[in-house]
Amino acid sequence: YEPGSTFKIITLAAALQENKVKLTEGFHDPGSIEVAGARLRCWKRQGHGSETFQQVVENSCNPGFVVMGQRLGTDLLFKYIHDFGFGKKTGIDLGGEENGILFKPSRVGPVELATTSFGQGVSVTPIQQITAISAAINGGKLYQPHVARAWYKPESGEMVQKVEPTMVRQVISEATSKQVRETLESVVANGTGRNAFIDGYRVGGKTGTAQKVINGRYSADEHIVSFIGFAPADDPKVVI
């Protein structure tokens, strides 16, 4: 499925890692941005007006993410998308896993770069999402996911095999990952993820709304609404 704005976490992580954006930097959102003759709209018709890039993330502001994508450029953005594990199987121990669907690099023009940066025109599996976001918030390490932690004999309770975590690669630095965690915590505290706020717990996350594709076209009123969250935000143990 198309992830929509939950995919913006990848654009954010890449832009922070490459020093293409500072969270305190100002941005103006008039409600849309023009890219190669196409007008790409923010979900808030009248726009968010003046905001910082921290608020761009909190408000899930499409034009702000388009600018992040433009600053990164096609090669860098897609390098991070691949490094975070999209476009190929995670290798989870389940049958029937899919690769997801990404634009071929040769087919990525300015508009495709822009829509990819806010999660439209890419298709992912939920397990790819979980794996990638875990890497974005755990200190930057991408791991191969597994279904079980260990296998036991039911009669004796004796452990037969323990599944050891397999690290695939370091995608972003510890310092960048900390920034991503803190920014996603503010999405829940101050932004579009407020419904996930739980008093006494530190929760981070990101909302997503993707237009459904019906008969080959994006539907104006059919959406896939999603949320990816983690807790505790300062030392994540679960991602959902």
Secondary structure, 3 states (H helix, E strand, C coil): CCCHHHHHHHHHHHHHHCCCCCCCCEEEECCEEEECCEEEECCCCCCCEEEEHHHHHHCCCHHHHHHHHHHHHHHHHHHHHHHCCCCCCCCCCCCCCCCCECCCHHHCCHHHHHHHHCCCCCECCHHHHHHHHHHHHCCCEEEECCCCCEEECCCCCCEEEECCCEEEEECCCHHHHHHHHHHHHHHHHHCCCHHHCCCCCCCEEEEEEEEEEECCEEEEEEEEEEEEEEECCCCCCEEC
